[in-house]
Amino acid sequence: MKKARKPAATFASEAEERAYWERTDSAEHLDWSRAKPARAPNLQPSKTAISLRLPVSLLDEIKIAANKRTCPTNR
């Protein structure tokens, strides 16, 4: 026998919804056993340029670690 699910709640604002889901288990509303993985191949990661001031020695260590992981770095 399937467990009865709670009906979907309605919210006046996104903040109210966020607070609700922080304190509520989603399993009360959704049947996670029927969930399937989703793919969104057209999503692009957001990119924002930032400026960091780092000691040269730390920057060199970061570049070495990136090269070990075959991550490209701007030189």
Residue, then its C-alpha position, 0 to 999 in steps of 0.5 A: m500500500k502506498k503511503a499518502r503524500k501531503p499536498a503541495a504547499t503554497f507560498a507568498s514569497e521565495a523566502e517563505e518557501r525557502a524557510y519551509w523546505e529548510r525545516t521540512d523533509s521533502a519525502e513527506h511530499l514526494d516519492w523519491s523512489r520514482a525519481k529519475p536523474a535529470r540532465a540539462p546539457n545546455l546549461q552554462p556555468s555562470k562566470t564572473a571575473i574577480s580579482l584576488r591578491l595572493p602572495v606569489s608563492l601561493l599563486d605558484e603552488i596553485k598553478i603547480a596543483a592545477n597543472k598536476r590536475t591538467c587544468p589550464t591556467n592563464r600564464 
